[in-house]
Amino acid sequence: MIYWDLFWAFFVANILGYGGGPATIPLTQQQVVDHYGWMTNTEFVDMLAVANALPGPIATKIAAFAGYQEAGWLGLIVATIGTVAPSAIAIIILLKILNHFKQSSVVKGMTMLVQPVIAVMMIQLTWQFSSVSFDSIGMWQSIFIGVISLIAIVWWKIHPAIMIVAAFVYGGVVLPFLMA
């Protein structure tokens, strides 16, 4: 049963995750944390932080981690297949359809009007992650790191991966002294 649950949880999150990896994160979080209870919200945030620091698609890293944690290597494989299958199926079918109807106002309207829903999902996920951050390192530390990251990524055009590594270093070197 766990293998079916792993497959289905990641299949559902990824079949509904319009827009790719980042859009699937809130859906995956709902499945992994809220529906199945495989992780707490704090564990999910920690896992996501580590997964973001690694190369490759975020959705497959989340699936691999959760699958391995719940059912070992076979769980990793099943969850990863559940993650990749929707994209593989959809890309084959939908691209043929969309390519045929790419000038249709209906198709254009569908793709444009789903974007606000994705934005709201990302805002909700940000709010939840902020709450976890506030609880773990405090509001002022979280705001400080968030503002510095925003400035560095948006205005200074520093790659997000560099900011993730910088946050790891800050958390491992500086933060322990501040929290002591």
C-alpha positions as CSV (number, residue, x, y, z in Angstrom):
1,M,0.0,0.0,0.0
2,I,2.8,2.4,0.8
3,Y,4.1,2.1,-2.8
4,W,0.8,3.0,-4.3
5,D,0.5,5.9,-1.8
6,L,3.9,7.2,-2.8
7,F,3.2,6.9,-6.5
8,W,-0.3,8.5,-6.2
9,A,0.8,11.3,-3.9
10,F,3.5,12.5,-6.3
11,F,1.5,11.7,-9.4
12,V,-1.4,13.9,-8.2
13,A,0.9,16.7,-7.1
14,N,2.8,16.7,-10.4
15,I,-0.2,16.2,-12.7
16,L,-1.9,19.3,-11.2
17,G,1.4,21.3,-10.8
18,Y,0.9,23.6,-13.8
19,G,4.1,25.5,-14.4
20,G,6.7,23.0,-13.4
21,G,8.7,22.3,-10.2
22,P,8.0,25.4,-8.2
23,A,4.3,25.1,-8.8
24,T,4.3,21.5,-7.6
25,I,5.9,22.4,-4.2
26,P,2.7,23.5,-2.5
27,L,0.8,20.5,-3.9
28,T,3.5,18.1,-2.8
29,Q,3.7,19.7,0.6
30,Q,-0.1,19.2,1.0
31,Q,0.3,15.5,0.0
32,V,3.5,14.8,2.0
33,V,2.7,16.8,5.2
34,D,-1.1,17.3,5.4
35,H,-2.6,14.2,3.7
36,Y,-0.2,11.4,4.4
37,G,1.8,12.8,7.3
38,W,5.1,11.5,6.1
39,M,6.8,14.6,7.3
40,T,6.1,17.6,9.6
41,N,6.0,21.0,8.0
42,T,9.4,21.8,9.6
43,E,10.9,18.6,8.1
44,F,9.5,19.5,4.7
45,V,11.0,23.0,4.9
46,D,14.3,21.5,5.9
47,M,14.2,18.9,3.1
48,L,13.2,21.6,0.6
49,A,16.2,23.8,1.7
50,V,18.6,21.0,1.1
51,A,16.9,19.9,-2.1
52,N,17.2,23.5,-3.5
53,A,20.9,23.5,-2.9
54,L,21.4,20.4,-5.1
55,P,21.4,20.4,-8.9
56,G,18.4,19.1,-10.8
57,P,14.6,19.4,-10.8
58,I,13.2,20.1,-7.4
59,A,10.1,17.9,-7.8
60,T,12.2,14.7,-8.4
61,K,14.5,15.5,-5.4
62,I,11.5,15.9,-3.1
63,A,10.0,12.6,-4.4
64,A,13.3,10.8,-4.1
65,F,13.8,12.0,-0.5
66,A,10.3,11.2,0.7
67,G,10.1,7.9,-1.2
68,Y,13.4,6.8,0.3
69,Q,12.5,8.0,3.8
70,E,9.2,6.1,3.7
71,A,10.1,2.9,1.8
72,G,13.8,2.7,1.0
73,W,15.2,2.4,-2.5
74,L,12.0,1.0,-4.0
75,G,10.0,3.8,-2.5
76,L,12.5,6.3,-4.0
77,I,12.0,4.7,-7.5
78,V,8.2,4.6,-7.2
79,A,7.9,8.2,-5.9
80,T,10.2,9.4,-8.7
81,I,8.2,7.6,-11.3
82,G,5.1,9.1,-9.9
83,T,6.7,12.5,-10.3
84,V,8.1,12.1,-13.8
85,A,5.1,10.2,-15.3
86,P,2.7,13.1,-15.5
87,S,5.2,15.3,-17.3
88,A,6.2,12.6,-19.7
89,I,2.5,11.8,-20.5
90,A,1.4,15.4,-20.6
91,I,4.3,16.6,-22.8
92,I,3.5,14.0,-25.4
93,I,-0.2,14.6,-25.5
94,L,-0.6,18.2,-24.6
95,L,2.1,19.6,-26.9
96,K,0.5,17.9,-29.8
97,I,-2.9,19.4,-28.9
98,L,-1.6,22.8,-28.0
99,N,0.5,23.0,-31.1
100,H,-2.5,22.3,-33.2
101,F,-4.6,25.0,-31.4
102,K,-1.8,27.4,-30.4
103,Q,-3.6,30.4,-31.9
104,S,-6.9,29.6,-30.2
105,S,-8.1,32.3,-27.8
106,V,-9.4,29.5,-25.5
107,V,-6.0,27.9,-25.2
108,K,-4.4,31.4,-24.6
109,G,-7.0,32.2,-22.0
110,M,-6.6,28.9,-20.2
111,T,-2.9,29.3,-19.8
112,M,-3.0,33.0,-18.8
113,L,-5.8,32.6,-16.3
114,V,-4.2,29.8,-14.3
115,Q,-1.2,32.0,-13.6
116,P,-2.9,33.9,-10.7
117,V,-3.8,30.6,-9.0
118,I,-0.2,29.5,-9.2
119,A,0.9,32.9,-7.7
120,V,-1.5,32.5,-4.8
121,M,-0.2,28.9,-4.2
122,M,3.3,30.3,-4.1
123,I,2.3,33.1,-1.7
124,Q,0.7,30.6,0.6
125,L,3.8,28.4,0.6
126,T,6.0,31.4,1.3
127,W,3.7,32.3,4.3
128,Q,4.0,28.8,5.7
129,F,7.7,28.7,5.2
130,S,8.1,32.1,6.8
131,S,6.2,30.8,9.8
132,V,8.5,27.9,10.2
133,S,11.5,30.2,9.8
134,F,10.1,32.6,12.4
135,D,9.6,29.7,14.8
136,S,13.0,28.2,14.3
137,I,15.4,31.2,14.1
138,G,13.2,34.2,15.0
139,M,11.4,36.9,13.2
140,W,14.3,39.4,13.0
141,Q,16.8,36.8,11.7
142,S,14.3,35.6,9.1
143,I,13.5,39.1,7.9
144,F,17.3,40.0,7.8
145,I,18.1,36.9,5.7
146,G,15.0,37.5,3.5
147,V,15.8,41.1,2.8
148,I,19.5,40.5,2.1
149,S,18.5,37.6,-0.2
150,L,15.9,39.7,-2.0
151,I,18.4,42.6,-2.6
152,A,21.1,40.2,-3.7
153,I,18.9,38.3,-6.1
154,V,16.8,41.1,-7.6
155,W,19.1,44.1,-7.6
156,W,22.6,42.7,-7.6
157,K,21.6,39.8,-9.9
158,I,23.4,37.2,-7.7
159,H,22.4,33.7,-8.6
160,P,20.0,32.1,-6.1
161,A,22.3,29.1,-5.7
162,I,25.0,31.4,-4.4
163,M,22.5,32.8,-1.9
164,I,21.5,29.3,-0.8
165,V,25.1,28.4,-0.2
166,A,25.6,31.7,1.7
167,A,22.6,31.0,3.9
168,F,24.0,27.5,4.6
169,V,27.3,29.1,5.6
170,Y,25.6,31.8,7.7
171,G,23.5,29.1,9.4
172,G,26.4,26.9,10.1
173,V,29.0,29.4,11.1
174,V,27.4,32.7,12.2
175,L,24.0,31.7,13.5
176,P,25.2,29.3,16.2
177,F,27.2,32.2,17.8
178,L,24.2,34.5,17.6
179,M,21.8,31.9,19.1
180,A,24.2,31.0,22.0
